[in-house]
Amino acid sequence: MSNHKSALDDMLNNKIKRGYKSQETIFHSDQGTIYSSVAFNNAHKDYNIKRSMSRIGTPTDNPIIESKNGWLKKEMYIDFNQDDYDTVEEYINAIIYDHNYLRPSYALKYKTPIEYRTQLGFK
């Protein structure tokens, strides 16, 4: 659970750094066992977070992220050979780096996410 707590702390600290401290945070997830567990819910009970969950068996509740996850899984399979990495962490970090620094996006005017954020003044 410490990894979940650390990820939650990082997310909320970034929210504060960006000037959104006073805005409500909505955490949306599916019905996965991690997200519906008592331990996970207790990890963020002291934060101002509104929980939102998809209905069971209805990926259409959050079609944007479902589409993104499907696309990402396909890209992982096509572009990355997991045998090239010593650890799962290295594998995931390579995929994240590729997505953020090397893949231009039509929705971001053919900029990578990092280029786009930098242009907006975020670091």
Residue frames as a rotation matrix with the C-alpha (Angstrom) as fourth column:
MET 1
0.568 0.823 0.000 0.00
0.823 -0.568 0.000 0.00
0.000 0.000 -1.000 0.00
SER 2
0.136 -0.561 -0.817 2.95
0.409 -0.719 0.562 2.35
-0.902 -0.410 0.131 0.49
ASN 3
-0.806 -0.403 0.433 3.31
0.541 -0.206 0.816 2.72
-0.239 0.892 0.384 -3.30
HIS 4
0.004 0.893 0.449 -0.33
0.863 -0.230 0.449 3.83
0.505 0.386 -0.772 -3.54
LYS 5
0.646 0.193 -0.738 0.17
0.655 -0.636 0.407 6.30
-0.391 -0.747 -0.538 -0.69
SER 6
-0.340 -0.871 -0.355 3.31
0.412 -0.477 0.776 7.68
-0.845 0.118 0.521 -2.33
ALA 7
-0.702 0.143 0.698 1.56
0.686 -0.128 0.716 8.05
0.192 0.981 -0.008 -5.71
LEU 8
0.404 0.915 -0.014 -1.36
0.853 -0.371 0.366 9.80
0.329 -0.160 -0.931 -4.03
ASP 9
0.399 -0.349 -0.848 0.96
0.522 -0.674 0.523 12.19
-0.754 -0.652 -0.087 -2.19
ASP 10
-0.691 -0.710 0.134 2.81
0.478 -0.311 0.821 12.97
-0.542 0.632 0.555 -5.43
MET 11
-0.336 0.654 0.678 -0.44
0.828 -0.138 0.544 13.66
0.449 0.744 -0.495 -7.28
LEU 12
0.676 0.668 -0.311 -1.74
0.731 -0.559 0.391 15.99
0.087 -0.492 -0.866 -4.58
ASN 13
0.084 -0.728 -0.680 1.59
0.471 -0.573 0.671 17.80
-0.878 -0.377 0.295 -4.21
ASN 14
-0.795 -0.334 0.506 1.64
0.590 -0.233 0.773 18.41
-0.140 0.913 0.382 -7.96
LYS 15
0.147 0.932 0.332 -1.90
0.872 -0.280 0.401 19.73
0.466 0.231 -0.854 -7.76
ILE 16
0.658 0.039 -0.752 -0.80
0.576 -0.669 0.470 22.23
-0.484 -0.742 -0.463 -5.10
LYS 17
-0.385 -0.906 -0.178 2.31
0.485 -0.362 0.796 23.25
-0.785 0.220 0.579 -7.09
ARG 18
-0.702 0.153 0.695 0.12
0.678 -0.156 0.719 24.01
0.219 0.976 0.006 -10.12
GLY 19
-0.953 0.273 0.130 -2.14
-0.298 -0.918 -0.261 26.28
0.049 -0.288 0.956 -8.09
TYR 20
-0.260 0.904 -0.340 -5.17
-0.352 0.239 0.905 24.01
0.899 0.355 0.256 -7.88
LYS 21
-0.958 -0.229 -0.174 -5.12
0.062 0.427 -0.902 23.38
0.281 -0.875 -0.394 -4.11
SER 22
-0.690 0.719 0.083 -8.59
-0.474 -0.362 -0.802 24.80
-0.547 -0.593 0.591 -3.49
GLN 23
-0.122 0.669 -0.733 -10.25
-0.949 0.138 0.284 22.90
0.292 0.731 0.617 -6.35
GLU 24
0.469 0.402 0.787 -11.98
-0.648 0.762 -0.003 19.62
-0.600 -0.508 0.617 -5.62
THR 25
-0.646 -0.672 -0.362 -10.13
-0.760 0.516 0.395 16.51
-0.079 0.530 -0.844 -6.72
ILE 26
0.581 0.805 0.119 -12.19
-0.757 0.588 -0.285 13.75
-0.299 0.075 0.951 -8.30
PHE 27
-0.635 -0.754 0.168 -10.62
-0.665 0.645 0.377 10.31
-0.392 0.128 -0.911 -8.40
HIS 28
0.495 0.819 -0.292 -12.34
-0.847 0.379 -0.373 8.13
-0.195 0.432 0.881 -10.99
SER 29
-0.701 -0.702 0.125 -11.59
-0.659 0.705 0.262 4.43
-0.272 0.101 -0.957 -11.28
ASP 30
-0.185 0.610 -0.770 -13.10
-0.485 0.625 0.612 1.18
0.855 0.487 0.180 -12.34
GLN 31
0.707 0.569 0.421 -14.35
-0.654 0.297 0.696 -1.48
0.271 -0.767 0.581 -9.94
GLY 32
0.115 -0.758 -0.642 -10.96
-0.137 0.628 -0.766 -3.18
0.984 0.176 -0.031 -9.65
THR 33
0.562 0.134 -0.816 -10.08
0.656 0.529 0.538 -4.88
0.504 -0.838 0.209 -6.38
ILE 34
-0.552 -0.804 -0.221 -7.39
0.797 -0.430 -0.424 -2.31
0.246 -0.410 0.878 -5.57
TYR 35
-0.783 0.210 0.585 -9.74
-0.102 -0.972 0.213 0.65
0.614 0.107 0.782 -5.94
SER 36
0.275 0.953 0.125 -12.57
-0.378 -0.012 0.926 -0.91
0.884 -0.302 0.357 -3.99
SER 37
-0.041 -0.363 -0.931 -10.37
0.672 0.680 -0.295 -2.22
0.740 -0.637 0.216 -1.17
VAL 38
0.880 0.330 -0.341 -10.61
0.464 -0.448 0.764 -0.85
0.100 -0.831 -0.548 2.36
ALA 39
0.127 -0.928 -0.350 -6.83
0.783 -0.123 0.610 -0.27
-0.609 -0.352 0.711 2.43
PHE 40
-0.555 -0.319 0.768 -6.93
0.782 -0.515 0.351 1.90
0.284 0.796 0.535 -0.70
ASN 41
0.359 0.783 0.508 -9.87
0.452 -0.622 0.640 3.92
0.817 -0.001 -0.577 0.58
ASN 42
0.813 -0.104 -0.572 -8.14
0.543 -0.219 0.811 4.45
-0.209 -0.970 -0.122 3.92
ALA 43
-0.166 -0.976 0.140 -4.96
0.961 -0.128 0.243 5.64
-0.220 0.175 0.960 2.16
HIS 44
-0.763 -0.134 0.633 -6.66
0.410 -0.857 0.313 8.84
0.500 0.498 0.708 0.99
LYS 45
0.170 0.919 -0.356 -9.35
0.905 -0.003 0.425 9.39
0.389 -0.394 -0.833 3.62
ASP 46
0.094 -0.204 -0.974 -7.50
0.727 -0.655 0.207 12.42
-0.680 -0.728 0.086 5.00
TYR 47
-0.910 -0.413 -0.012 -7.47
0.271 -0.616 0.739 14.19
-0.313 0.670 0.673 1.63
ASN 48
-0.125 0.872 -0.473 -10.19
-0.385 -0.482 -0.787 16.26
-0.914 0.084 0.396 -0.01
ILE 49
-0.924 -0.207 -0.320 -10.96
-0.378 0.380 0.844 13.70
-0.053 0.901 -0.430 -2.70
LYS 50
0.143 0.987 0.074 -14.32
-0.827 0.160 -0.539 12.81
-0.544 0.016 0.839 -4.14
ARG 51
-0.707 -0.372 0.602 -14.50
-0.094 0.893 0.441 9.18
-0.701 0.255 -0.666 -5.24
SER 52
0.266 0.736 -0.623 -16.11
-0.887 -0.067 -0.457 8.20
-0.378 0.674 0.634 -8.52
MET 53
-0.628 -0.452 0.634 -16.36
-0.207 0.882 0.423 4.64
-0.750 0.134 -0.647 -9.80
SER 54
-0.604 0.398 -0.691 -17.60
-0.713 0.117 0.691 3.18
0.356 0.910 0.213 -13.05
ARG 55
0.432 0.775 0.462 -20.49
-0.850 0.521 -0.078 0.80
-0.301 -0.359 0.884 -12.82
ILE 56
-0.227 -0.517 0.825 -19.51
-0.256 0.849 0.462 -2.86
-0.939 -0.107 -0.326 -12.92
GLY 57
-0.286 0.015 0.958 -19.01
0.690 0.697 0.195 -4.12
-0.665 0.717 -0.210 -16.47
THR 58
0.769 0.593 0.238 -19.58
0.599 -0.540 -0.591 -0.75
-0.222 0.597 -0.771 -18.13
PRO 59
-0.297 -0.954 -0.033 -16.40
0.848 -0.280 0.449 0.57
-0.438 0.106 0.893 -19.76
THR 60
-0.118 0.324 0.939 -18.62
0.737 -0.605 0.301 3.15
0.666 0.727 -0.167 -21.48
ASP 61
0.784 0.345 -0.516 -18.75
0.616 -0.533 0.580 5.04
-0.075 -0.772 -0.631 -18.15
ASN 62
0.451 -0.716 -0.533 -15.26
-0.232 -0.671 0.705 6.30
-0.862 -0.194 -0.469 -18.93
PRO 63
0.884 0.016 0.467 -14.71
0.390 0.527 -0.755 5.78
-0.258 0.850 0.460 -22.67
ILE 64
0.775 -0.632 0.021 -11.80
-0.508 -0.643 -0.573 8.21
0.375 0.433 -0.820 -23.02
ILE 65
0.019 -0.816 0.578 -9.53
-0.954 0.158 0.255 6.44
-0.299 -0.557 -0.775 -20.56
GLU 66
0.431 0.169 0.886 -10.69
-0.037 0.985 -0.170 3.01
-0.901 0.041 0.431 -21.74
SER 67
0.988 -0.077 0.131 -9.70
0.132 0.003 -0.991 4.00
0.076 0.997 0.013 -25.28
LYS 68
0.470 -0.861 0.192 -6.37
-0.818 -0.507 -0.272 5.39
0.332 -0.029 -0.943 -24.08
ASN 69
0.096 -0.422 0.902 -5.62
-0.697 0.618 0.364 2.23
-0.710 -0.664 -0.234 -22.09
GLY 70
0.726 0.230 0.648 -6.42
0.237 0.801 -0.550 0.05
-0.645 0.553 0.527 -25.10
TRP 71
0.903 -0.429 0.036 -4.19
-0.155 -0.402 -0.902 2.17
0.401 0.809 -0.429 -27.34
LEU 72
0.278 -0.839 0.468 -1.37
-0.960 -0.262 0.101 2.11
0.038 -0.477 -0.878 -24.78
LYS 73
0.310 -0.122 0.943 -1.54
-0.320 0.921 0.224 -1.68
-0.895 -0.371 0.246 -24.39
LYS 74
0.914 0.048 0.404 -1.34
0.348 0.420 -0.838 -2.11
-0.210 0.906 0.367 -28.16
GLU 75
0.712 -0.689 0.134 1.62
-0.490 -0.624 -0.609 0.28
0.503 0.368 -0.782 -28.38
MET 76
0.243 -0.621 0.745 3.39
-0.859 0.219 0.463 -1.58
-0.450 -0.752 -0.481 -25.57
TYR 77
0.513 0.039 0.858 2.99
0.098 0.990 -0.103 -4.86
-0.853 0.137 0.504 -27.39
ILE 78
0.918 -0.087 0.386 4.06
0.390 0.033 -0.920 -3.52
0.067 0.996 0.064 -30.79
ASP 79
0.677 -0.608 0.415 6.86
-0.240 -0.715 -0.657 -1.10
0.696 0.345 -0.630 -29.87
PHE 80
0.041 -0.658 0.752 8.44
-0.984 -0.156 -0.082 -2.52
0.171 -0.737 -0.654 -26.72
ASN 81
0.250 -0.071 -0.966 9.91
-0.047 0.995 -0.085 -5.94
0.967 0.066 0.245 -26.13
GLN 82
0.818 0.147 0.557 9.67
-0.522 -0.220 0.824 -6.56
0.243 -0.964 -0.103 -22.41
ASP 83
0.817 -0.570 -0.086 12.61
0.574 0.789 0.220 -8.99
-0.057 -0.229 0.972 -22.64
ASP 84
0.181 -0.763 0.621 14.85
0.484 -0.481 -0.732 -5.98
0.856 0.433 0.282 -23.38
TYR 85
0.151 -0.028 0.988 14.42
-0.633 -0.770 0.075 -4.71
0.759 -0.637 -0.134 -19.81
ASP 86
-0.738 -0.553 -0.387 15.80
-0.041 0.609 -0.792 -6.08
0.674 -0.569 -0.472 -16.55
THR 87
-0.837 0.474 -0.274 12.83
0.360 0.098 -0.928 -5.02
-0.413 -0.875 -0.253 -14.44
VAL 88
0.028 0.936 0.350 9.16
0.998 -0.047 0.045 -4.19
0.058 0.348 -0.936 -14.89
GLU 89
0.475 0.121 -0.872 9.94
0.426 -0.898 0.108 -0.70
-0.770 -0.423 -0.478 -13.59
GLU 90
-0.583 -0.744 -0.328 12.49
-0.013 -0.395 0.918 -0.10
-0.813 0.539 0.221 -16.39
TYR 91
-0.697 0.402 0.593 9.95
0.717 0.387 0.580 -1.35
0.004 0.830 -0.558 -18.95
ILE 92
0.383 0.911 -0.152 7.20
0.918 -0.393 -0.049 0.96
-0.104 -0.121 -0.987 -17.71
ASN 93
0.232 -0.366 -0.901 9.57
0.203 -0.888 0.413 3.94
-0.951 -0.279 -0.132 -17.40
ALA 94
-0.826 -0.538 0.170 10.67
0.240 -0.061 0.969 3.46
-0.511 0.841 0.179 -21.02
ILE 95
-0.312 0.806 0.502 7.04
0.923 0.133 0.360 3.45
0.224 0.576 -0.786 -22.18
ILE 96
0.571 0.516 -0.639 6.24
0.699 -0.714 0.048 6.58
-0.431 -0.474 -0.768 -20.15
TYR 97
-0.232 -0.743 -0.627 9.33
0.099 -0.660 0.745 8.37
-0.968 0.111 0.227 -21.47
ASP 98
-0.836 -0.066 0.545 8.43
0.528 0.175 0.831 7.44
-0.151 0.982 -0.111 -25.04
HIS 99
0.090 0.976 0.199 4.86
0.982 -0.120 0.148 8.68
0.168 0.182 -0.969 -24.63
ASN 100
0.657 0.243 -0.714 5.80
0.541 -0.811 0.222 11.97
-0.525 -0.532 -0.664 -22.95
TYR 101
0.104 -0.759 -0.642 8.96
-0.161 -0.650 0.742 12.94
-0.981 0.027 -0.190 -24.85
LEU 102
-0.794 -0.602 0.085 8.95
-0.076 0.236 0.969 11.21
-0.603 0.763 -0.233 -28.23
ARG 103
-0.545 0.659 0.518 5.34
0.831 0.508 0.229 10.82
-0.112 0.555 -0.825 -29.43
PRO 104
-0.954 0.285 -0.089 3.72
-0.295 -0.948 0.123 13.88
-0.049 0.143 0.988 -30.98
SER 105
-0.518 0.848 0.116 -0.04
0.652 0.479 -0.588 13.99
-0.554 -0.229 -0.800 -30.64
TYR 106
-0.502 0.453 0.736 -2.61
0.629 -0.392 0.671 15.33
0.593 0.800 -0.088 -33.05
ALA 107
0.538 0.806 -0.247 -4.68
0.734 -0.304 0.607 16.59
0.414 -0.508 -0.755 -30.11
LEU 108
0.467 -0.464 -0.753 -1.66
0.512 -0.552 0.658 18.60
-0.721 -0.693 -0.021 -28.91
LYS 109
0.891 -0.039 -0.453 -1.05
-0.355 -0.681 -0.640 20.20
-0.284 0.732 -0.620 -32.31
TYR 110
0.797 -0.548 -0.253 1.62
0.190 0.626 -0.756 17.60
0.573 0.554 0.604 -33.17
LYS 111
-0.033 -0.784 0.620 3.65
-0.793 -0.358 -0.494 18.31
0.609 -0.508 -0.609 -30.08
THR 112
-0.426 -0.127 -0.896 4.72
0.389 0.868 -0.309 15.79
0.817 -0.480 -0.320 -27.48
PRO 113
0.618 0.698 -0.362 3.02
0.620 -0.151 0.770 16.13
0.482 -0.700 -0.526 -24.07
ILE 114
0.100 -0.660 -0.745 6.20
0.866 -0.310 0.391 17.64
-0.489 -0.684 0.541 -22.61
GLU 115
-0.812 -0.369 0.452 6.53
0.565 -0.688 0.454 20.17
0.143 0.624 0.768 -25.46
TYR 116
-0.060 0.898 0.436 2.89
0.417 -0.375 0.828 21.13
0.907 0.231 -0.352 -25.06
ARG 117
0.656 0.274 -0.703 3.09
0.747 -0.103 0.657 21.54
0.108 -0.956 -0.272 -21.28
THR 118
-0.322 -0.864 -0.388 6.29
0.840 -0.449 0.303 23.58
-0.436 -0.229 0.870 -21.61
GLN 119
-0.687 0.140 0.713 4.59
0.470 -0.662 0.583 25.85
0.554 0.736 0.389 -24.12
LEU 120
0.394 0.913 0.109 1.78
0.395 -0.275 0.877 26.40
0.830 -0.302 -0.468 -21.58
GLY 121
0.093 -0.453 0.887 4.32
-0.629 -0.717 -0.300 27.36
0.772 -0.530 -0.351 -18.93
PHE 122
0.891 0.177 0.417 4.28
-0.439 0.570 0.695 24.14
-0.114 -0.803 0.585 -16.88
LYS 123
-0.115 -0.982 -0.149 7.50
-0.978 0.138 -0.154 22.34
0.172 0.128 -0.977 -16.04
